Amino acid sequence: MSLNPELEAVTERIRARSKERRARYLARLDAAIPGSPYRGQISCTNLAHAFAASPEDDKLRIKVMKAPNLGIVTAYNDMLSAHQPYGTYPDIIKAAARAAGATAQVAGGVPAMCDGVTQGQAGMELSLFSRDTIAMATAIAMSHNMFDAGLCLGICDKIVPGLLIGALRFAHLPFIFVPAGPMPTGISNDEKAKTRQLYAAGKVGQDALLESEAKSYHAPGTCTFYGTANSNQMLMEVMGLHLPGAAFIPPGTPLREVLTRAAAARAVEITAEGSAFTPIGRVVDERAIANGIVGLLATGGSTNHTLHLVAIARAAGIIIDWGDFEALSHVVPLLAKVYPNGSADVNHFHNAGGMSFLIRELLGAGLLHGDTLTVAGEGLHHYTRLPQLVDGQLQWGDAPAVSGDETVLAPLPKAFAPDGGLRLLQGNLGRAVIKVSAVKPQHRVIRAPAVVVESQDDLIAAYKAGKLERDFVAVLRFQGPRANGMPELHKLTPTLANLQDKGFKVALVTDGRMSGASGKVAAAIHVTPEAACGGPLARVRDGDMVVLDADTGSLQLEVDAAEFEAREPARFDIQAPQYGLGRELFGNMRHAVGPAEEGASFLSLED
């Protein structure tokens, strides 16, 4: 199947836009390769420090400079259900490395905060900044120059992007991402969402809410809705950074352990000393980035990746913007309906055929670059196969010929929508993104007066006071990266959904985030430039007529242009420190962070 013309055109635009920057990146990659095994470049004193605590057999292998040494970068902690299984992974990986004639060491740990725990709390203001902190921690872990490849253990929202950004600055090294899998299915997502709305409406109490939430989030493994964590896992597969089919195998199963062992063995094979050298800087190229955008669109994935993929690309010397997402969204059909875009969860998606079925469908339509380099070898066709145990041995078989459930995972002719459901909005309020795959057509065009607030709590208080029983557009400003770290705004979801269910026309416009759980209410998010930098949202007043039109891609304020320009913008003191829960330590990051469309990063990623 020939490549879709729009995919080809977008990829060529990305390649042309990135030409000089990408060339500098690849030149540094090539210059670094001759040092392998890299520990040969450090002194005897350095080396002795590095293996002092290793078992004797490992010491011998490290000393003689013939066997690869793998660096494990882990985001383990046992508060995150998704990351709790990683506690046993280092020993599994070390044993597998020894069996392959190599060694492995835990190079370092990275922080791993849970957006589910900090949601709506002050700690959420550190969430986006944690991504770049993780990238720096990954760099510190790998900075010892002891390692010939890396294994990254991480799953959740900012953690995988942070690990990948850090890994990409070691372009000359192979890296494999090692997932842990989702928890078993709990109560239905529809039931969970209904209880949240009832609680927001004051119809049930905290006991009922906590019981519902505990039945949903109830075991080790990733949360099962299709938010950023599971969008991360989809991306690692479609970009060729997982072993094929690894994303959604449950934790604690024989197949999961065998895949973890296989990741270590494969990492040995793809080192510079191995038989199939695969540096990560060659895996993540313009084609892989375009494939990531396609995967996001085809599955209705997290809007957080309109930030993360941009930052990931820049770490590899590649420049993308929201126009690339918009262009591809017009030609990539929606093939998955997983909550919040449907009622199913990722376990249902995986059981229906999962990533192997999805990738085969997209490849067959020319909607993915099939000639990419992956950790499994040349060509994305490797990812149309499913891992399985046969007599205790790992084998890969073909994806199922048909979907196991076409209400969850559709073949191309039966796509749920002809486009990817992610749109670029533009107008006199700035540029923003909107995810419409869960928004019904009748709710995608809203014209209503503005209700201007500067915190989630202010809007919720107005709702509880009965002041929002009408059509309105909530303009929630000073929620961008420079203002307060761009927290997610999910506390608003049940409130706005309740008002929409009552028949009111409601929408949200914000310079903050809604992430992978963006739901059924139209939300223009990541508005750029943000209000704290003098963006247009700072000039919006209560009662101004706002038009959000997801069909035409318009975000407009119906105010005379001269009058609007003459208005004094609302002020936000960017220099004011924010205290509590460690936020004061991140003040310099708020001052240095770039705009959302450039990835909302404070890192120096210029090449």
N, C-alpha and C positions, 0 to 999 in steps of 0.2 A: 504494500500500500504506500503510495507516495505521500509525502508530508503535506499536511494541511497548509494552504497558501498563507493564511494569517499567522499560523505558528511560525512558519518559515520567515515571514516578513518581520514579525516581532523579534525573533531571535537575531536576525540580521541587524535590526536597529540597535539591539542591546550590544551586539558585537562591535558595531561601528562606534557607538557611544563610549564603549569601554576600551577601545583599541590600545591607546597609549598606557593607560593604567594597568590593564591586564598584561601587557608586554613586560612592564617593570616587575610585576608580581611573578611571572613565569621565569624571568631572568634570575631573580633571587632564588627561586625553587631550584633551578638547574645548578646554580653556583654552590648550593648547600649539599647536593647529593654525594659528591666524592668523599665526604667525610665518613661514610658508613664502614664499619660499625662506629658509631659516634663517640662511644666511651673511649675509643682509642685516642681521642684528641685531648683528653684530660690527664692530669698528672697522676702519679702513683698514689700520692696522698689523697687526692680527690677520689680516686677509685676505691681506695681502702675504706674511706668514710662511707661510700655508697653501698658496699656489700658487707659491712661489718656485722650486721644482724642477720644475714642470709644463712640458710642451711649450707652445710659444707659442699654438697654437690653443686648447688647454685653458685657458690663462691668460685668453685673451679671453672664452671662454664663462663662466668663473667670475666674471670681473669684471663682466660686464653684467647679471648677476642674473636672466637669463631662462631659462636651461637648468638642469634638475635636476643635482645632483652626487650620485653614488652612493658610499656608503662600503662598502668591502670589509673584512670582519673575517675573517681567515684563521687556521686552525689548522695551516697547513702545517709539516711537517718531513719529512725523508726517512728517518727511522728507522721511522715508522709506515707500513706498506705501504698502508694505507687512505688516508693523507694525502699520500703522495709525489706522486700525480698533480696535486695542487693547486699545485705549483710553477709551472705554466704558466698557471693560471687568471686571475691578475690582468691579464695582457696580453690574453687573449681577451676578458675582460669590458670592459676599457677600450676596445678596438676596437669592440665591439658597442655600447657606450654612445655613442661618437662617431657611429657610423652612425645612431643614434636621435636625434642632435642634443643629446646630453648629455655629461657627463664622469663619470669614476670615479676614485677614489683608494683606495689601501690605507690604511684608517683605522688599522689596528693588527693585531697578531698576538696570539694567545692561546696559553697552554701546551697541550700535547697529549701526555699520557703514555699509554703502552700497558700496559693491564692484563695483556696476554699476556706482556710482558717482565718485569713486576714481580710476577707471580703467585707467591705463596709467599715473596716476599722482603720485606725491611723497607720498601722503597719503596712497596709496596702500601698502607701505612698513610697515604699521601698521596693515594690515588686518589680517594676520595669527596670529600675537601676540595678536590681540583682542580676539581670541578664549580663550586663557589661562587667559587673563584679565577678561573675562566674567565668567570663572570658578571661579576665586578668588572672583569676585563680588557676585556670587551666594552663595559662602561659607559665605561671610560677611553678606548677607541678612538673611541666615538661622542660623547664629551663636548665635542669641539671645536665643535659646533653648525655644522658645515660641510656636513651631509649631508641630503638629502631622502628617502633610502631606504637600506636596508642589504642587503647580500648576505653571507650567513654561509656560510663554507666549513668544514665539519666533518662528521664521520661517527661517530666512535667513542664509547666507553661514556659517559664523563662530559662529553664535549665538546659534543655537540648539546644536552643539557639545559642546560649552562652557557651556551652561546651564546643559547639561547632565553630563559632566565631574564634574562640581561642585556638582550636585545632588548626584552623585555616591559616593562622600565622606561623604554623610549622608546616608549610606547604609541601616540604620535601619528605615528610613522613606519612606512611599509611595510617589511617584511623578506621576502626570499625565501631559503630554504635551498637550497644548491646541492651536491648529492652528487657523488661520483666513481665509485661503482660497485664491485662485487665482483671479486676476482681470479678467474681460471679455476679450475674444479674440479680438485682434486688427488686424492690417494688417498681412498678412501671413508672416511666418518666412523666407520663400524663398525670398519674396519681400524685407524684411528688410536686409537680408544678401547681396542681389544683390546691393542695394543702397550703402551699406558700401564698397563693392568692387569697385563700380564706383567712389566713393569719393576717395578711396585710389589710384585709377588710374588717378585722376585728371579730370574725365569726368563729374562730377557734383560738385556743390559748397556746402558750409555749410548750406545754406538755405534749399536745398533739403534734405540734411542729417538730419537736425534737424526736419524737417517736418515728415520724415519717422520715426525717433526715437520716436517722440511725439505721433504718431499714434500707435506705438507698446506698449509704456509704458504710459498709459493714464488714469488710474483710481486706486482707492484703491484696494489693494490685491497684491499677489505675482506675479512677472514676470512670464509669462506663458510658457517660454521655459523650457526644462528639464535640468536645471543647478543644482548647489549645493543646492539652497533653496528648490526646489521641490524634489530633491533626499533626503534631510533631512526629508521631510514629508513622503516619501515612507518608509524610515528607521524607523521612529517612529511607523508606522503601523506594519511593518513586525517584529519589535522587541517587539511589544505589549505594547507600551507606550502611544499611543493615544486611545481614544475610537474608536471602529471599524468604518471604513468608514469616519472618520472625516477629512482626509487630504485635500481633494479637493472640499469641499462644499464652494460655493462662499460666500464672506463676505456680510453682510447687508441683509441676507435672514432669514426668520423665522426658517428654519432648522438649520442654523448656530448658532443662538441664543439659540435654544433649546439644541443643542449639548454642548454649553458652560455651560449652567445650569446643564446638565447631568454630565459633567466632575466634577463639584463641588460636586454634590450629590454622585457620585461614589467615589470621594476622601474621603468623610466622611465614606463611607462603608468599605474602605480598610485600615483605620487606625488601630492601635493596639486595640482600643476600639470598632472597628466595627465588622461586621459579616464575613469579608473576608480579614484578614490582609495580605497585599501584599507589603513588603518592596522592594524598588527598587534594592537593592543589590541581591535579589533573582530573580527578573525579568531578569536583565541583567547578564546572565550566559554564559557559553561557547556555549550553543545551540543558544541563542539569537544572539550572535555575529556572529556565522556561518550563521544564517538566514539573518542577515544584509548583509553579503557579497553576499549571493545568490540573495537577492533582488536587490542589486546594479548591479550585473551581468545580471540578467534577464531583467532589464529595460534599460541597457546602461547608468547607472547613472554616477555621477560626479567622476572624478579622484581625487578630493579633499579628498574623503573618503578613499583613500589609505593612507592618513595622519590621518584623523579624527577618523576613526574606530579603528585604531591602538591606538591612544591616549585614546579614550573612553574605549577600552578594558583594557588598563593598569590601568585606574581609577577604574576598577572593579576587579583588581587583575588577569587579563587575558593577556596572551602574544600571539600576532599574528604577522605575517610578510607577506611580499609580496608573498612569496611562497604559502601561504594559498589561496590568491586571485587567483594565477596562477593555482593551482591544481583544484579549484572549477570552474574556467572559462572553463575548458575543458569539463565539464559535464552539465553546466547550459546553456540552450538555451536562445537566445534573443527573448523575447516575446512582446516587446514594441518598436515602432518606433516613437519617439517623438523628436522634434528638439533639438539638432543638428543631431540626428540620423535619422531623417525623417522630413517631412514638417508639421506634426501635432503639436499641443501644448497640455498642460496638461488638458485643458478643453475637448479636443477631447478624450484624453485617459480616463478621468473619465466618460464621456458620453458613451464610448464604453464598460464600465464594470469596469474599474479602478482597484483599489487595491483588492476588493473582488474577482473579476474574476481571477486576477493574482495569488493571494494567493491560491485560490482553485485549479488552474491548477498545481501550484508547489507542493502543498500538495499531490495532486493525483498522481504525478510522484515520490513521495518520495524525493523531492528536498528541503523540509523544515522540520525542527523538529516540529512536530505537538503537542508535549507534553510539550511545554514551559508554564511557568507561565506568565500571562499577567495582565494588569490592569482591563481587562474585565472578568478575571477568568482563570481557568485552561484550557489550550489548545488553539492553534492558530486557531481552527475551528471558534471561535468567529469572526475572521476577514474575513471570507468568506460571511459575511452578510452586507447588506447595510442599513444605517439609512434612515428613512422616517417618514413623519408626516401623521398620520391617525386621522382625527377629532381633530387636534391640539395636539395629543399625539405622543411622540417619540416611534417608533417601529423599529425593525430590520427585514428585509426580506432577502431571499436568493439572492445570486448573480445571474445575468442573466445566463440562460443556455448556451447562445451563445454570442460571442462578437458582439457588436453593429457595429463594423467596423474592419474587419480583416486586413485592411491596417495599422491600428494603434495599435491594441491589438490582438495578435494572440493566438489561442488555441495551445496546445503543438504540435499536429501533423503538424501544419502549421507554426512552429517557423520561424522567419526571418533569423536566423543563428543557427547552432548547438552548438555554444559556446557563452560565455558571452562577448567577444570582449575586454577584458582587459588582457593584457599580461605583463609578466615580461621579461625584456631585460637584458642580462648579457654579459660581455665581458671585454676587457682591458680598456674600458672607465668607468667601474663601473656597478652598478645596477640601473635600471630605470623602469618606467612603461609606457605603451602606450595604448591608447584607440583606437581600430580599428573599432568600430561598425559603424562609419561614414566614414571610409576611404575605398575607393574602392580597391579591391584586387590588381589591377595593380599599386597602389601607396604604397603598404605595404613593398616593398623591394626597397631600394634606395642605390646605390653606387655612390658617387659623392665627389668632393673635398670640403674641409671645408672652410667656410667663418667665421672667428672668430671675434666676436664682444662682447662687454661688456655692451651694453645697447640696448633696443629696438630702440631708436632713431637713433643709429648708423646704424642699418640695414635698417631702413626706409629711411635714407638719402642716403645710397648706392643705394637703389631701385630708388629713385627719380632722382638720377644722372645717371641712366641707366647702372649701374655696375653689375646688377644681372640678366641680360638677358641670363641665362645659367643654366646648371645643377649645383646644389650645396647643401651642408648641412650646414645650419646656426648653428654654435656652439655658443650659447649665455651663457656665464659663469658669475660667481660671482652674481648669482641671487638666491642662496640658503638661508636658514634661518640664518646662521651665517653671511653672507655677508650683506644682506639688508632686511631680514625679509621675503624673498621668495614671492615677489609680483606676481600676475597673469600677463600674457604676451599677452593679447588679442589684443593689438595694432598691433601685427604681423600678426594676422589671415587673414585680407583682403589682405595684401600685398603678403603673401605666397600663398594664394588661387589664386590670379590673375596670379602669375607666373606659378603655376601648370596648370591653365586653358589655358595658352599659349603653353603648351606641354612640359615644362621643368620638369625635375625630381628634386623635392625639398623636404626637410625635415628639422625638427628642433631637435636639441639636446641641452638640457638645464638642469641646476640644479634648475631652477625655476618651476613655476606652469602654467598650462593652464586651470585647473578646469573643471567645468561641461560643459562648452561651447567648449571643445576640438572638433575640426571640421574635415574637410575632408583632411587635410594635415597631414602626418605621423609626430608625435611629441613624441620623447623620453624625458620624463619629470621626475622631481624629481631625477635627476642623483645623486647617492650617492657612494662614498663620494663627497661632493661638492668641487668646485674649491677653495673656500676660506680656506678650511681645508687641502689644498695640494692634492686634488683629481686629477685624471688623466686629467680632462678637462683643468687644468691649464698648461698642457704641449702640448696641441694641437696647431698647427700652421696653418696659411693660406695655403691651397693647399694640406694638408694631406688628404689622401683618407679615407673617413668614410663609413662604411657599416652598415646600419640600416635594419635589417631583422626581421620584425614582425612575419613572418611565422615560423621561427626557434628560435626566441627569442634571437637574437644575436645583440650586439652593439659593433662593433670592429673598431679600427683604424689600417689601414694597414701600419704600421711603424715597422721597426726592433725593437724588444723588448729592446735590449741593448741601441740602440740609443735613444729610447723613455725615458728610465729610466735615461739616462745621461743628458737629457735636463733640463735646468734651468726653473723651473715653473714660470709662470707669478705671480706677487705678488699682494696681496690685503691686505690692512692694516685693519685688523679686529678691532684694537683698535681705529681707527679714528672715532671721533663722527660724526654723521649725523644730520644736523640741518635743521630746517624748519618744520612747521606743527606738532610740538611736537615730532619729531622723536628722538631728543636728550634724551627725558625722557625714552626711551626704550633701551638705550645702554646696560644696564646690561642684558637685556633679550637676545639680540643678542649674547652676550658673553656666556650665560648659555644654549642656546637652543641646543637640541639634534638633531641627524640626521633625515632625512626625513623618513626612514624606521622604525624608532622608534616613529614616530608621530610628529616630529618637535616641541616638547614641551619644555618649560623651567620650567615646574612645577615639584615638587618633588612628584612623584607618586609611589615610591618604597614602597612595603609592606614587 
